[in-house]
Amino acid sequence: MPLRIAISGSSGLIGTAVSDSLLQRGHTVTPIIRSSTPIKINRRVIRWKILSGEIDKDKLEGHDAVIHLAGVNIADRKWTEEFKQEIRESRVKSTTFLCNTLARLKQPPRVLLSTSAIGYYGHVPATERKDESSPRGMDFMADLCQEWEAATRPAQDGDIRVVHMRLGMVLSTRGGALAKMLPLFKLGLGGKLGSGNQMMSWIALDEIPAIVAHLLNNQKISGPVNLVSPNAVSNSEFTRVLGAVLHRPAILPVPEFAVKMMFGEMGELLLLNGANILPTKLLKSGYHFVYPGLQSALEHCLYKKSS
């Protein structure tokens, strides 16, 4: 049955892929956008101003689902204290405001899919595996994810089914870590980062819309859900496979000190640390991955027009 779905962050990397897929499936998509964002003539949108607490509340009425993807890019620049605060506010403040609004609607949505990240688990030694039942880590990203997810409490208290989509590293040529790595790897200048032992839990961009559809339709799923492939790899293995798919050598390592010097705390937490995360809830709910293996996922991303 076609659904009416409101989406924040609909113009971003993930939001665009999800919106396009939902439209192709016959659903109605209403973007939630900043008040200053220009739109196409006659396109229905919901405008909001997060900092001043303004939103087109009436236009949210009657939507079957809301997908919340808004937030600044955490890998956009070095993590100064000011930028870390901006990261936090773009996620926690927007989620709190949105969920308070949803809870007050006369016709609230049945489900909210809200983005989170596997950064919740912090750095995990390569010999360990974590899933949705595992405790959180002890660093900036773990603290952020806890606050981010806790901000959905008003929606949960309003009897809205809430799913926290804990995203891993998203593979796409249009943005994210892979897009930044490609220029060097295509020149044959790629290699492992630091020791290369850190685990990388990844997900193909084109896998995410199918997972979103699964989460929308499966009313028994709530709480945290890891959006990662069931086959995490070490950084060394990732760089080896990427080099092989590109038909280029990947033998020039980047020392740990160089990563820290170039990227600071962001580089340490996102590039040198890692975690082997399992998508236990998705697997138990019957979801079958389209791109479970790294090589097939990278080949799809690099050589298919839809990547």
Long-range contacts (C-beta under 8 A, 24 or more apart in sequence): 2-26, 2-27, 2-28, 3-27, 3-28, 3-64, 3-65, 3-216, 4-28, 4-30, 4-62, 4-63, 4-64, 4-65, 5-29, 5-30, 5-63, 5-64, 5-65, 5-66, 5-67, 5-216, 6-30, 6-31, 6-32, 6-46, 6-60, 6-63, 6-65, 6-66, 6-67, 6-109, 7-31, 7-32, 7-66, 7-67, 7-68, 7-69, 8-32, 8-33, 8-48, 8-66, 8-67, 8-68, 8-69, 8-70, 8-94, 8-98, 9-68, 9-69, 9-70, 9-71, 9-115, 10-69, 11-37, 12-69, 12-70, 13-170, 13-172, 13-174, 13-175, 13-176, 13-205, 14-69, 14-115, 14-167, 14-170, 14-205, 14-208, 15-69, 17-205, 17-206, 17-208, 17-209, 18-67, 18-69, 18-208, 18-209, 18-212, 20-209, 21-209, 21-210, 21-212, 21-213, 22-209, 22-212, 22-213, 25-213, 30-59, 30-63, 32-66, 32-70, 32-98, 48-97, 48-98, 50-93, 50-94, 50-97, 51-93, 53-97, 55-97, 55-98, 55-101, 57-101, 57-104, 57-105, 60-101, 60-102, 60-105, 61-105, 61-106, 61-107, 62-107, 63-109, 64-109, 64-110, 64-111, 65-109, 65-110, 65-111, 65-112, 65-113, 65-216, 66-98, 66-102, 66-109, 66-111, 66-112, 66-113, 67-112, 67-113, 67-114, 67-212, 68-94, 68-95, 68-98, 68-112, 68-113, 68-114, 68-115, 69-115, 70-94, 71-115, 74-266, 74-270, 75-176, 75-177, 75-180, 75-266, 75-270, 77-266, 78-263, 78-264, 78-265, 78-266, 79-140, 79-264, 79-265, 79-266, 84-140, 87-144, 88-144, 88-147, 91-144, 91-147, 91-148, 91-151, 92-144, 92-147, 92-148, 92-151, 95-148, 95-151, 95-152, 96-151, 96-154, 99-151, 99-152, 99-153, 99-154, 99-155, 100-154, 102-154, 102-155, 102-158, 102-160, 103-154, 103-155, 103-157, 103-158, 103-160, 104-158, 108-155, 108-158, 108-159, 108-160, 109-160, 110-160, 110-161, 110-219, 111-160, 111-161, 111-162, 111-163, 111-215, 111-216, 111-219, 112-152, 112-155, 112-160, 112-161, 112-162, 112-163, 113-163, 113-165, 113-212, 113-215, 113-216, 114-148, 114-149, 114-152, 114-162, 114-163, 114-164, 114-165, 115-164, 115-165, 115-167, 116-145, 116-148, 116-149, 116-164, 116-165, 116-166, 116-167, 116-224, 117-141, 117-145, 117-166, 117-167, 117-168, 118-166, 118-167, 118-168, 118-201, 118-226, 118-228, 118-275, 118-277, 119-144, 119-145, 119-269, 119-270, 120-145, 120-146, 120-149, 120-166, 120-224, 121-275, 121-277, 122-273, 122-275, 123-198, 123-269, 123-273, 123-274, 123-275, 124-199, 124-274, 124-275, 124-276, 124-277, 126-197, 126-198, 126-199, 126-234, 126-274, 126-276, 128-276, 129-276, 129-277, 129-278, 130-275, 130-276, 130-277, 130-278, 131-226, 131-277, 131-278, 131-279, 131-280, 131-281, 132-166, 132-223, 132-224, 132-225, 132-226, 132-280, 132-281, 133-280, 139-269, 139-273, 140-265, 140-269, 141-269, 141-270, 149-224, 161-219, 161-222, 162-222, 162-223, 163-215, 163-221, 163-222, 163-223, 163-225, 164-223, 164-224, 164-225, 165-211, 165-212, 165-215, 165-225, 165-227, 166-224, 166-225, 166-226, 166-227, 166-228, 166-277, 167-203, 167-208, 167-227, 167-228, 168-200, 168-201, 168-202, 168-203, 168-226, 168-227, 168-228, 168-229, 168-277, 169-200, 169-201, 169-202, 169-203, 170-202, 170-203, 170-204, 170-205, 170-208, 171-202, 171-203, 171-204, 171-205, 171-297, 171-298, 171-301, 172-204, 172-205, 172-301, 172-307, 173-301, 173-302, 173-307, 174-205, 174-307, 176-205, 177-270, 178-242, 178-298, 178-301, 181-242, 182-246, 185-239, 185-242, 185-243, 185-246, 185-248, 185-250, 186-246, 186-248, 187-248, 188-248, 188-249, 188-250, 189-252, 190-239, 190-242, 190-243, 190-248, 190-250, 190-252, 191-239, 191-250, 191-251, 191-252, 191-253, 191-254, 192-235, 192-236, 192-239, 192-250, 192-253, 192-254, 193-235, 193-239, 193-253, 193-254, 193-256, 193-259, 193-271, 193-272, 194-235, 194-253, 194-254, 194-255, 194-256, 194-259, 194-271, 194-272, 195-235, 195-256, 196-234, 196-235, 196-236, 196-239, 196-253, 197-234, 197-235, 197-236, 198-234, 198-235, 198-272, 198-273, 198-274, 199-232, 199-233, 199-234, 199-235, 199-274, 199-275, 199-276, 200-232, 200-233, 200-234, 200-235, 200-238, 200-274, 201-226, 201-228, 201-229, 201-232, 201-274, 201-275, 201-276, 201-277, 202-228, 202-229, 202-232, 202-233, 202-238, 202-294, 202-297, 203-227, 203-228, 203-229, 204-229, 204-290, 204-291, 204-297, 204-300, 204-301, 205-301, 205-307, 206-290, 206-291, 206-300, 206-301, 206-304, 206-306, 206-307, 207-289, 207-290, 207-291, 207-297, 210-290, 211-282, 211-287, 214-282, 214-285, 214-287, 218-285, 220-285, 221-281, 221-285, 224-281, 225-279, 225-281, 225-282, 226-277, 226-278, 226-279, 226-280, 226-281, 226-282, 227-279, 227-282, 228-277, 228-278, 228-279, 229-279, 229-289, 229-291, 229-292, 229-293, 229-294, 229-297, 230-278, 230-279, 230-283, 230-289, 230-292, 231-292, 231-293, 231-294, 232-275, 232-276, 232-277, 233-294, 234-274, 235-274, 237-294, 238-294, 241-294, 241-295, 241-298, 242-298, 244-295, 245-295, 245-298, 245-299, 245-302, 246-302
